Structures are given as C-alpha cells and as structure tokens.
Amino acid sequence: MNANKKELEVAALENGTVIDHIPSDQLFKVVSLLGLEKLNKSITIGNNLISKKIGKKGIIKIADTFFKEEEINKIALIAPNAKINIIKDYRVTEKRPVTLPDEIIGIIKCNNPKCITNNEPMKTVFYVINKDNVEVKCKYCERAVGKDEIEII
Ligand SMILES: [Zn+2]
C-alpha cells in the first residue's frame, strides 16, 4: 500500500526529474540553487511531507528537464540525502543519490573577509576536501569551511 502510494507520487510525471528527500527547511534553497524560478517548465513542489528517514521532507518534480550531473550535484551541499529520479515515459529509469562535485564554482561565499573573492567582483571557487562530511576549501585563500558554516551566495 505504502509502496504503491510512493510509486504514484513519483510516477505522475511523464518525463523529467524528481528530486526527493530534500529537508523541508532547505527546499526553497534548492529551488534557487538550481535556478528553477527561471525555468519555463511545469514544476510541482511538495513540502513538509512525512519522511521516515528525515522527518519532514520536500520533493520537486520538474517536467521535461534533465540536469547535467555537475549541475544537480550542487544541491548535495544543502541536501546531502537528496535522491534524483529520472522519469521517462512515466517510469523511473534511474535513481541515484546526489554526490558533491570536486569543485564548486560561484555558489559558496568565502567566510574570510580578507579573501580576494570578498573584495573583487569575481566568482568563488571551492575545492571539496571531504565529500562525506561536507567540507570545502577556498581556492584563493585556502580557508576551509565546514558543513555548518557554508553560506550560499
Ligand atoms: Zn577565500
């Protein structure tokens, strides 16, 4: 019964991408990280749904859109347990967790006020030094930034 209900929730999309298991308080950050507000496709957002795994969760369904892996993996910064479902012809053809990329360009703010990225109009670049525990390091000033300190621009 539960399994069927779950299938339905995901399968309602003919073609596209479903991002599941997003923590509720990060849902709208994920929306903005992926630039979904600029996307001219049908998008369904559910939030505060019950999840056994993470308490309350959010889910985003985006019709007729398939993201590049490095593009969608950015969300691992704020939703490390998110799952990506690729839907084709109403079927889940691929299901995978998000994994952090090796390098993150332009979305994390360096928390070193003296860093060049905070003083020049330029994009930040961070190397991911710990994928399991989410730790990144600024390319320019080498400041390491941990999971709880990451500030999204
Ligand atoms: Zn820096």
Backbone and ligand atoms as CSV (ligand in chain L), in Angstrom:
chain,resi,resn,atom,element,x,y,z
A,1,MET,N,N,0.842,-1.210,0.000
A,1,MET,CA,C,0.000,0.000,0.000
A,1,MET,C,C,0.873,1.254,0.000
A,2,ASN,N,N,1.769,1.306,0.986
A,2,ASN,CA,C,2.674,2.452,1.050
A,2,ASN,C,C,3.564,2.545,-0.179
A,3,ALA,N,N,4.043,1.402,-0.612
A,3,ALA,CA,C,4.921,1.367,-1.781
A,3,ALA,C,C,4.173,1.879,-3.003
A,4,ASN,N,N,2.935,1.454,-3.144
A,4,ASN,CA,C,2.127,1.920,-4.277
A,4,ASN,C,C,1.927,3.421,-4.252
A,5,LYS,N,N,1.633,3.902,-3.057
A,5,LYS,CA,C,1.400,5.325,-2.898
A,5,LYS,C,C,2.652,6.110,-3.316
A,6,LYS,N,N,3.791,5.584,-2.915
A,6,LYS,CA,C,5.058,6.216,-3.230
A,6,LYS,C,C,5.296,6.221,-4.742
A,7,GLU,N,N,5.056,5.080,-5.365
A,7,GLU,CA,C,5.198,4.968,-6.815
A,7,GLU,C,C,4.369,6.046,-7.513
A,8,LEU,N,N,3.148,6.174,-7.086
A,8,LEU,CA,C,2.239,7.136,-7.706
A,8,LEU,C,C,2.760,8.557,-7.589
A,9,GLU,N,N,3.240,8.858,-6.403
A,9,GLU,CA,C,3.736,10.200,-6.141
A,9,GLU,C,C,4.812,10.583,-7.155
A,10,VAL,N,N,5.681,9.629,-7.467
A,10,VAL,CA,C,6.778,9.885,-8.379
A,10,VAL,C,C,6.335,9.726,-9.823
A,11,ALA,N,N,5.491,8.750,-10.071
A,11,ALA,CA,C,5.184,8.376,-11.446
A,11,ALA,C,C,4.262,9.358,-12.163
A,12,ALA,N,N,3.712,10.311,-11.451
A,12,ALA,CA,C,2.787,11.245,-12.075
A,12,ALA,C,C,3.418,12.087,-13.184
A,13,LEU,N,N,4.734,12.062,-13.241
A,13,LEU,CA,C,5.445,12.833,-14.248
A,13,LEU,C,C,5.666,11.956,-15.487
A,14,GLU,N,N,5.418,12.500,-16.657
A,14,GLU,CA,C,5.634,11.691,-17.865
A,14,GLU,C,C,7.132,11.586,-18.170
A,15,ASN,N,N,7.774,12.754,-18.266
A,15,ASN,CA,C,9.221,12.802,-18.473
A,15,ASN,C,C,9.788,13.924,-17.629
A,16,GLY,N,N,10.923,13.668,-17.018
A,16,GLY,CA,C,11.540,14.749,-16.265
A,16,GLY,C,C,12.343,14.242,-15.085
A,17,THR,N,N,12.550,15.141,-14.139
A,17,THR,CA,C,13.404,14.848,-12.994
A,17,THR,C,C,12.626,15.063,-11.702
A,18,VAL,N,N,12.762,14.118,-10.790
A,18,VAL,CA,C,12.177,14.278,-9.464
A,18,VAL,C,C,13.329,14.319,-8.456
A,19,ILE,N,N,13.321,15.350,-7.627
A,19,ILE,CA,C,14.318,15.432,-6.559
A,19,ILE,C,C,13.589,15.175,-5.257
A,20,ASP,N,N,13.960,14.078,-4.618
A,20,ASP,CA,C,13.227,13.633,-3.429
A,20,ASP,C,C,14.146,13.699,-2.206
A,21,HIS,N,N,13.550,13.600,-1.035
A,21,HIS,CA,C,14.300,13.600,0.232
A,21,HIS,C,C,15.099,14.878,0.453
A,22,ILE,N,N,14.486,15.995,0.156
A,22,ILE,CA,C,15.101,17.282,0.462
A,22,ILE,C,C,14.601,17.684,1.849
A,23,PRO,N,N,15.495,18.064,2.773
A,23,PRO,CA,C,14.990,18.541,4.069
A,23,PRO,C,C,14.071,19.747,3.851
A,24,SER,N,N,12.936,19.763,4.561
A,24,SER,CA,C,11.928,20.810,4.321
A,24,SER,C,C,12.484,22.227,4.408
A,25,ASP,N,N,13.393,22.430,5.375
A,25,ASP,CA,C,13.893,23.801,5.533
A,25,ASP,C,C,14.901,24.196,4.451
A,26,GLN,N,N,15.261,23.261,3.584
A,26,GLN,CA,C,16.198,23.586,2.503
A,26,GLN,C,C,15.513,23.624,1.143
A,27,LEU,N,N,14.235,23.306,1.112
A,27,LEU,CA,C,13.560,23.133,-0.171
A,27,LEU,C,C,13.682,24.352,-1.088
A,28,PHE,N,N,13.405,25.522,-0.536
A,28,PHE,CA,C,13.409,26.697,-1.408
A,28,PHE,C,C,14.833,27.151,-1.752
A,29,LYS,N,N,15.808,26.746,-0.917
A,29,LYS,CA,C,17.201,26.995,-1.282
A,29,LYS,C,C,17.598,26.130,-2.480
A,30,VAL,N,N,17.086,24.904,-2.487
A,30,VAL,CA,C,17.363,24.023,-3.630
A,30,VAL,C,C,16.753,24.623,-4.899
A,31,VAL,N,N,15.527,25.123,-4.766
A,31,VAL,CA,C,14.854,25.766,-5.894
A,31,VAL,C,C,15.738,26.879,-6.457
A,32,SER,N,N,16.300,27.689,-5.563
A,32,SER,CA,C,17.066,28.828,-6.063
A,32,SER,C,C,18.462,28.409,-6.540
A,33,LEU,N,N,19.073,27.406,-5.889
A,33,LEU,CA,C,20.376,26.902,-6.362
A,33,LEU,C,C,20.297,26.395,-7.794
A,34,LEU,N,N,19.195,25.751,-8.116
A,34,LEU,CA,C,19.044,25.196,-9.461
A,34,LEU,C,C,18.452,26.204,-10.442
A,35,GLY,N,N,18.127,27.387,-9.943
A,35,GLY,CA,C,17.575,28.420,-10.815
A,35,GLY,C,C,16.203,28.056,-11.371
A,36,LEU,N,N,15.432,27.289,-10.604
A,36,LEU,CA,C,14.151,26.793,-11.112
A,36,LEU,C,C,13.135,27.908,-11.356
A,37,GLU,N,N,13.320,29.027,-10.642
A,37,GLU,CA,C,12.357,30.115,-10.820
A,37,GLU,C,C,12.442,30.708,-12.230
A,38,LYS,N,N,13.560,30.444,-12.922
A,38,LYS,CA,C,13.699,30.972,-14.281
A,38,LYS,C,C,13.311,29.950,-15.338
A,39,LEU,N,N,13.008,28.750,-14.892
A,39,LEU,CA,C,12.738,27.666,-15.826
A,39,LEU,C,C,11.279,27.696,-16.288
A,40,ASN,N,N,11.104,27.637,-17.597
A,40,ASN,CA,C,9.766,27.733,-18.158
A,40,ASN,C,C,9.149,26.343,-18.382
A,41,LYS,N,N,9.163,25.510,-17.329
A,41,LYS,CA,C,8.608,24.157,-17.420
A,41,LYS,C,C,7.630,23.963,-16.283
A,42,SER,N,N,6.821,22.935,-16.406
A,42,SER,CA,C,5.897,22.729,-15.295
A,42,SER,C,C,6.645,22.100,-14.114
A,43,ILE,N,N,6.518,22.733,-12.956
A,43,ILE,CA,C,7.248,22.315,-11.758
A,43,ILE,C,C,6.246,22.116,-10.626
A,44,THR,N,N,6.337,20.965,-9.989
A,44,THR,CA,C,5.475,20.699,-8.835
A,44,THR,C,C,6.347,20.616,-7.591
A,45,ILE,N,N,5.963,21.366,-6.584
A,45,ILE,CA,C,6.728,21.358,-5.347
A,45,ILE,C,C,5.841,20.884,-4.212
A,46,GLY,N,N,6.325,19.910,-3.468
A,46,GLY,CA,C,5.611,19.479,-2.264
A,46,GLY,C,C,6.531,19.709,-1.088
A,47,ASN,N,N,5.993,20.202,0.002
A,47,ASN,CA,C,6.860,20.406,1.152
A,47,ASN,C,C,6.181,19.961,2.428
A,48,ASN,N,N,6.988,19.707,3.447
A,48,ASN,CA,C,6.508,19.220,4.733
A,48,ASN,C,C,5.763,17.891,4.617
A,49,LEU,N,N,6.236,17.058,3.700
A,49,LEU,CA,C,5.688,15.716,3.587
A,49,LEU,C,C,6.387,14.841,4.633
A,50,ILE,N,N,5.695,13.812,5.076
A,50,ILE,CA,C,6.279,12.966,6.118
A,50,ILE,C,C,7.317,12.023,5.510
A,51,SER,N,N,8.489,11.985,6.118
A,51,SER,CA,C,9.512,11.046,5.694
A,51,SER,C,C,10.020,10.291,6.906
A,52,LYS,N,N,10.060,8.969,6.800
A,52,LYS,CA,C,10.575,8.162,7.920
A,52,LYS,C,C,12.042,8.479,8.144
A,53,LYS,N,N,12.747,8.725,7.043
A,53,LYS,CA,C,14.188,8.913,7.114
A,53,LYS,C,C,14.591,10.256,7.707
A,54,ILE,N,N,13.991,11.322,7.239
A,54,ILE,CA,C,14.493,12.638,7.635
A,54,ILE,C,C,13.448,13.528,8.319
A,55,GLY,N,N,12.342,12.931,8.774
A,55,GLY,CA,C,11.327,13.744,9.442
A,55,GLY,C,C,10.378,14.354,8.442
A,56,LYS,N,N,10.612,15.626,8.131
A,56,LYS,CA,C,9.795,16.264,7.095
A,56,LYS,C,C,10.640,16.471,5.859
A,57,LYS,N,N,10.035,16.234,4.729
A,57,LYS,CA,C,10.823,16.356,3.510
A,57,LYS,C,C,10.087,17.170,2.457
A,58,GLY,N,N,10.868,17.589,1.494
A,58,GLY,CA,C,10.303,18.262,0.341
A,58,GLY,C,C,10.620,17.459,-0.903
A,59,ILE,N,N,9.817,17.668,-1.931
A,59,ILE,CA,C,10.023,16.968,-3.195
A,59,ILE,C,C,9.771,17.972,-4.329
A,60,ILE,N,N,10.567,17.892,-5.355
A,60,ILE,CA,C,10.396,18.784,-6.512
A,60,ILE,C,C,10.314,17.923,-7.761
A,61,LYS,N,N,9.297,18.156,-8.559
A,61,LYS,CA,C,9.169,17.446,-9.836
A,61,LYS,C,C,9.256,18.462,-10.957
A,62,ILE,N,N,10.157,18.229,-11.875
A,62,ILE,CA,C,10.371,19.173,-12.970
A,62,ILE,C,C,10.147,18.438,-14.288
A,63,ALA,N,N,9.134,18.869,-15.024
A,63,ALA,CA,C,8.774,18.194,-16.264
A,63,ALA,C,C,9.761,18.521,-17.387
A,64,ASP,N,N,10.049,17.521,-18.205
A,64,ASP,CA,C,10.822,17.685,-19.441
A,64,ASP,C,C,12.183,18.331,-19.236
A,65,THR,N,N,12.770,18.099,-18.093
A,65,THR,CA,C,14.079,18.691,-17.818
A,65,THR,C,C,15.000,17.626,-17.227
A,66,PHE,N,N,16.193,17.532,-17.808
A,66,PHE,CA,C,17.205,16.615,-17.277
A,66,PHE,C,C,18.453,17.435,-17.034
A,67,PHE,N,N,18.930,17.388,-15.819
A,67,PHE,CA,C,20.057,18.237,-15.450
A,67,PHE,C,C,21.369,17.521,-15.722
A,68,LYS,N,N,22.407,18.329,-15.971
A,68,LYS,CA,C,23.755,17.754,-16.013
A,68,LYS,C,C,24.117,17.360,-14.595
A,69,GLU,N,N,24.867,16.277,-14.484
A,69,GLU,CA,C,25.198,15.770,-13.158
A,69,GLU,C,C,25.884,16.825,-12.283
A,70,GLU,N,N,26.851,17.537,-12.861
A,70,GLU,CA,C,27.588,18.507,-12.037
A,70,GLU,C,C,26.679,19.661,-11.608
A,71,GLU,N,N,25.661,19.902,-12.415
A,71,GLU,CA,C,24.731,20.980,-12.094
A,71,GLU,C,C,23.850,20.589,-10.901
A,72,ILE,N,N,23.321,19.394,-10.956
A,72,ILE,CA,C,22.377,18.997,-9.913
A,72,ILE,C,C,23.100,18.575,-8.635
A,73,ASN,N,N,24.344,18.134,-8.782
A,73,ASN,CA,C,25.087,17.701,-7.603
A,73,ASN,C,C,25.387,18.826,-6.618
A,74,LYS,N,N,25.297,20.063,-7.070
A,74,LYS,CA,C,25.499,21.203,-6.163
A,74,LYS,C,C,24.585,21.115,-4.956
A,75,ILE,N,N,23.407,20.555,-5.160
A,75,ILE,CA,C,22.436,20.558,-4.062
A,75,ILE,C,C,22.872,19.660,-2.907
A,76,ALA,N,N,23.873,18.799,-3.159
A,76,ALA,CA,C,24.403,17.962,-2.072
A,76,ALA,C,C,24.948,18.810,-0.923
A,77,LEU,N,N,25.307,20.053,-1.228
A,77,LEU,CA,C,25.778,20.971,-0.193
A,77,LEU,C,C,24.730,21.211,0.875
A,78,ILE,N,N,23.491,21.326,0.476
A,78,ILE,CA,C,22.436,21.663,1.429
A,78,ILE,C,C,21.417,20.537,1.608
A,79,ALA,N,N,21.447,19.559,0.723
A,79,ALA,CA,C,20.521,18.436,0.829
A,79,ALA,C,C,21.282,17.150,0.515
A,80,PRO,N,N,22.203,16.760,1.423
A,80,PRO,CA,C,23.099,15.643,1.115
A,80,PRO,C,C,22.403,14.286,0.949
A,81,ASN,N,N,21.171,14.164,1.453
A,81,ASN,CA,C,20.470,12.881,1.307
A,81,ASN,C,C,19.462,12.867,0.169
A,82,ALA,N,N,19.483,13.929,-0.635
A,82,ALA,CA,C,18.515,14.004,-1.730
A,82,ALA,C,C,18.746,12.873,-2.730
A,83,LYS,N,N,17.642,12.429,-3.321
A,83,LYS,CA,C,17.718,11.395,-4.359
A,83,LYS,C,C,17.172,11.975,-5.660
A,84,ILE,N,N,17.862,11.656,-6.727
A,84,ILE,CA,C,17.434,12.103,-8.047
A,84,ILE,C,C,16.758,10.931,-8.755
A,85,ASN,N,N,15.544,11.144,-9.217
A,85,ASN,CA,C,14.842,10.147,-10.017
A,85,ASN,C,C,14.667,10.687,-11.426
A,86,ILE,N,N,15.105,9.926,-12.392
A,86,ILE,CA,C,14.898,10.311,-13.784
A,86,ILE,C,C,13.677,9.547,-14.305
A,87,ILE,N,N,12.710,10.295,-14.808
A,87,ILE,CA,C,11.463,9.682,-15.271
A,87,ILE,C,C,11.383,9.753,-16.794
A,88,LYS,N,N,11.168,8.614,-17.392
A,88,LYS,CA,C,10.919,8.591,-18.840
A,88,LYS,C,C,9.699,7.735,-19.102
A,89,ASP,N,N,8.751,8.314,-19.831
A,89,ASP,CA,C,7.528,7.590,-20.157
A,89,ASP,C,C,6.854,7.029,-18.889
A,90,TYR,N,N,6.731,7.850,-17.888
A,90,TYR,CA,C,6.083,7.532,-16.602
A,90,TYR,C,C,6.852,6.530,-15.741
A,91,ARG,N,N,8.036,6.120,-16.173
A,91,ARG,CA,C,8.784,5.147,-15.379
A,91,ARG,C,C,10.054,5.754,-14.817
A,92,VAL,N,N,10.411,5.308,-13.623
A,92,VAL,CA,C,11.701,5.711,-13.049
A,92,VAL,C,C,12.775,4.900,-13.768
A,93,THR,N,N,13.583,5.575,-14.584
A,93,THR,CA,C,14.610,4.839,-15.327
A,93,THR,C,C,15.962,4.909,-14.628
A,94,GLU,N,N,16.077,5.845,-13.695
A,94,GLU,CA,C,17.341,5.972,-12.991
A,94,GLU,C,C,17.065,6.605,-11.637
A,95,LYS,N,N,17.742,6.106,-10.618
A,95,LYS,CA,C,17.574,6.643,-9.276
A,95,LYS,C,C,18.950,6.706,-8.651
A,96,ARG,N,N,19.369,7.876,-8.245
A,96,ARG,CA,C,20.709,7.945,-7.654
A,96,ARG,C,C,20.789,9.039,-6.596
A,97,PRO,N,N,21.695,8.858,-5.647
A,97,PRO,CA,C,21.884,9.913,-4.646
A,97,PRO,C,C,22.665,11.068,-5.257
A,98,VAL,N,N,22.613,12.217,-4.649
A,98,VAL,CA,C,23.483,13.302,-5.103
A,98,VAL,C,C,24.856,13.115,-4.460
A,99,THR,N,N,25.893,13.467,-5.176
A,99,THR,CA,C,27.242,13.435,-4.600
A,99,THR,C,C,27.908,14.754,-4.913
A,100,LEU,N,N,28.660,15.240,-3.971
A,100,LEU,CA,C,29.311,16.534,-4.179
A,100,LEU,C,C,30.320,16.462,-5.315
A,101,PRO,N,N,30.366,17.494,-6.153
A,101,PRO,CA,C,31.404,17.561,-7.182
A,101,PRO,C,C,32.760,17.868,-6.533
A,102,ASP,N,N,33.849,17.776,-7.295
A,102,ASP,CA,C,35.180,18.060,-6.748
A,102,ASP,C,C,35.406,19.550,-6.560
A,103,GLU,N,N,34.712,20.317,-7.374
A,103,GLU,CA,C,34.938,21.755,-7.368
A,103,GLU,C,C,33.590,22.458,-7.456
A,104,ILE,N,N,33.423,23.512,-6.670
A,104,ILE,CA,C,32.152,24.235,-6.685
A,104,ILE,C,C,32.429,25.689,-7.031
A,105,ILE,N,N,31.835,26.131,-8.113
A,105,ILE,CA,C,32.132,27.478,-8.597
A,105,ILE,C,C,30.942,28.408,-8.387
A,106,GLY,N,N,31.200,29.485,-7.652
A,106,GLY,CA,C,30.245,30.589,-7.623
A,106,GLY,C,C,29.022,30.481,-6.738
A,107,ILE,N,N,28.937,29.490,-5.850
A,107,ILE,CA,C,27.723,29.485,-5.026
A,107,ILE,C,C,27.984,29.564,-3.525
A,108,ILE,N,N,29.244,29.375,-3.138
A,108,ILE,CA,C,29.553,29.471,-1.709
A,108,ILE,C,C,30.297,30.778,-1.455
A,109,LYS,N,N,29.934,31.434,-0.370
A,109,LYS,CA,C,30.632,32.661,-0.002
A,109,LYS,C,C,31.818,32.287,0.891
A,110,CYS,N,N,32.983,32.877,0.613
A,110,CYS,CA,C,34.144,32.621,1.467
A,110,CYS,C,C,33.949,33.381,2.771
A,111,ASN,N,N,34.190,32.723,3.909
A,111,ASN,CA,C,33.928,33.418,5.173
A,111,ASN,C,C,35.159,34.136,5.724
A,112,ASN,N,N,36.175,34.275,4.881
A,112,ASN,CA,C,37.337,35.077,5.239
A,112,ASN,C,C,37.156,36.478,4.641
A,113,PRO,N,N,36.922,37.484,5.482
A,113,PRO,CA,C,36.646,38.829,4.955
A,113,PRO,C,C,37.798,39.395,4.121
A,114,LYS,N,N,39.020,38.905,4.364
A,114,LYS,CA,C,40.167,39.409,3.603
A,114,LYS,C,C,40.359,38.692,2.274
A,115,CYS,N,N,39.587,37.648,2.053
A,115,CYS,CA,C,39.744,36.876,0.814
A,115,CYS,C,C,39.457,37.762,-0.397
A,116,ILE,N,N,40.246,37.568,-1.454
A,116,ILE,CA,C,40.082,38.364,-2.676
A,116,ILE,C,C,38.653,38.268,-3.224
A,117,THR,N,N,38.016,37.101,-3.022
A,117,THR,CA,C,36.657,36.926,-3.571
A,117,THR,C,C,35.635,37.817,-2.867
A,118,ASN,N,N,35.989,38.300,-1.672
A,118,ASN,CA,C,35.088,39.218,-0.973
A,118,ASN,C,C,35.410,40.679,-1.263
A,119,ASN,N,N,36.453,40.879,-2.038
A,119,ASN,CA,C,36.888,42.248,-2.309
A,119,ASN,C,C,36.953,42.597,-3.784
A,120,GLU,N,N,36.801,41.604,-4.624
A,120,GLU,CA,C,36.785,41.841,-6.071
A,120,GLU,C,C,35.503,41.223,-6.632
A,121,PRO,N,N,34.991,41.804,-7.726
A,121,PRO,CA,C,33.802,41.191,-8.337
A,121,PRO,C,C,34.184,39.918,-9.095
A,122,MET,N,N,34.252,38.821,-8.403
A,122,MET,CA,C,34.641,37.564,-9.038
A,122,MET,C,C,33.896,36.399,-8.416
A,123,LYS,N,N,33.909,35.287,-9.126
A,123,LYS,CA,C,33.237,34.099,-8.606
A,123,LYS,C,C,34.135,33.371,-7.615
A,124,THR,N,N,33.543,32.804,-6.599
A,124,THR,CA,C,34.331,31.990,-5.676
A,124,THR,C,C,34.554,30.611,-6.294
A,125,VAL,N,N,35.646,29.984,-5.901
A,125,VAL,CA,C,35.905,28.602,-6.293
A,125,VAL,C,C,36.287,27.831,-5.029
A,126,PHE,N,N,35.578,26.767,-4.773
A,126,PHE,CA,C,35.894,25.934,-3.611
A,126,PHE,C,C,36.197,24.516,-4.050
A,127,TYR,N,N,37.230,23.931,-3.447
A,127,TYR,CA,C,37.526,22.516,-3.643
A,127,TYR,C,C,36.823,21.746,-2.538
A,128,VAL,N,N,36.215,20.644,-2.904
A,128,VAL,CA,C,35.581,19.806,-1.887
A,128,VAL,C,C,36.648,18.889,-1.314
A,129,ILE,N,N,36.955,19.054,-0.039
A,129,ILE,CA,C,38.024,18.238,0.541
A,129,ILE,C,C,37.480,17.063,1.346
A,130,ASN,N,N,36.215,17.112,1.707
A,130,ASN,CA,C,35.605,15.975,2.384
A,130,ASN,C,C,34.162,15.836,1.900
A,131,LYS,N,N,33.935,14.794,1.091
A,131,LYS,CA,C,32.606,14.645,0.488
A,131,LYS,C,C,31.587,14.072,1.462
A,132,ASP,N,N,32.037,13.243,2.399
A,132,ASP,CA,C,31.089,12.619,3.311
A,132,ASP,C,C,30.610,13.594,4.366
A,133,ASN,N,N,31.525,14.411,4.811
A,133,ASN,CA,C,31.173,15.312,5.890
A,133,ASN,C,C,30.976,16.755,5.437
A,134,VAL,N,N,30.977,16.968,4.146
A,134,VAL,CA,C,30.841,18.279,3.524
A,134,VAL,C,C,31.806,19.309,4.098
A,135,GLU,N,N,33.009,19.299,3.572
A,135,GLU,CA,C,33.974,20.319,3.930
A,135,GLU,C,C,34.613,20.818,2.642
A,136,VAL,N,N,34.713,22.139,2.537
A,136,VAL,CA,C,35.253,22.721,1.304
A,136,VAL,C,C,36.375,23.700,1.653
A,137,LYS,N,N,37.193,24.001,0.645
A,137,LYS,CA,C,38.331,24.870,0.883
A,137,LYS,C,C,38.415,25.895,-0.242
A,138,CYS,N,N,38.581,27.153,0.147
A,138,CYS,CA,C,38.644,28.227,-0.840
A,138,CYS,C,C,39.919,28.083,-1.678
A,139,LYS,N,N,39.762,28.185,-2.991
A,139,LYS,CA,C,40.911,28.083,-3.886
A,139,LYS,C,C,41.885,29.237,-3.675
A,140,TYR,N,N,41.360,30.399,-3.313
A,140,TYR,CA,C,42.194,31.607,-3.283
A,140,TYR,C,C,42.886,31.820,-1.940
A,141,CYS,N,N,42.166,31.696,-0.832
A,141,CYS,CA,C,42.808,31.962,0.463
A,141,CYS,C,C,43.013,30.687,1.270
A,142,GLU,N,N,42.558,29.559,0.722
A,142,GLU,CA,C,42.732,28.248,1.355
A,142,GLU,C,C,41.999,28.087,2.684
A,143,ARG,N,N,41.059,28.976,2.962
A,143,ARG,CA,C,40.250,28.835,4.167
A,143,ARG,C,C,39.340,27.605,4.011
A,144,ALA,N,N,39.365,26.726,5.015
A,144,ALA,CA,C,38.466,25.571,4.993
A,144,ALA,C,C,37.132,25.964,5.629
A,145,VAL,N,N,36.063,25.548,5.024
A,145,VAL,CA,C,34.733,25.876,5.524
A,145,VAL,C,C,33.965,24.571,5.740
A,146,GLY,N,N,33.500,24.385,6.965
A,146,GLY,CA,C,32.767,23.151,7.295
A,146,GLY,C,C,31.285,23.273,6.978
A,147,LYS,N,N,30.647,22.137,7.034
A,147,LYS,CA,C,29.228,21.996,6.715
A,147,LYS,C,C,28.331,23.081,7.325
A,148,ASP,N,N,28.530,23.329,8.634
A,148,ASP,CA,C,27.620,24.251,9.320
A,148,ASP,C,C,27.929,25.715,9.051
A,149,GLU,N,N,29.085,25.971,8.444
A,149,GLU,CA,C,29.463,27.367,8.179
A,149,GLU,C,C,29.221,27.768,6.734
A,150,ILE,N,N,28.838,26.816,5.912
A,150,ILE,CA,C,28.698,27.123,4.488
A,150,ILE,C,C,27.573,28.124,4.263
A,151,GLU,N,N,27.941,29.202,3.593
A,151,GLU,CA,C,26.968,30.243,3.300
A,151,GLU,C,C,26.781,30.299,1.783
A,152,ILE,N,N,25.545,30.094,1.364
A,152,ILE,CA,C,25.259,30.107,-0.067
A,152,ILE,C,C,25.016,31.550,-0.504
A,153,ILE,N,N,25.634,31.921,-1.617
A,153,ILE,CA,C,25.503,33.298,-2.094
A,153,ILE,C,C,24.102,33.527,-2.654
L,1,ZN,ZN,ZN,38.678,32.661,0.368
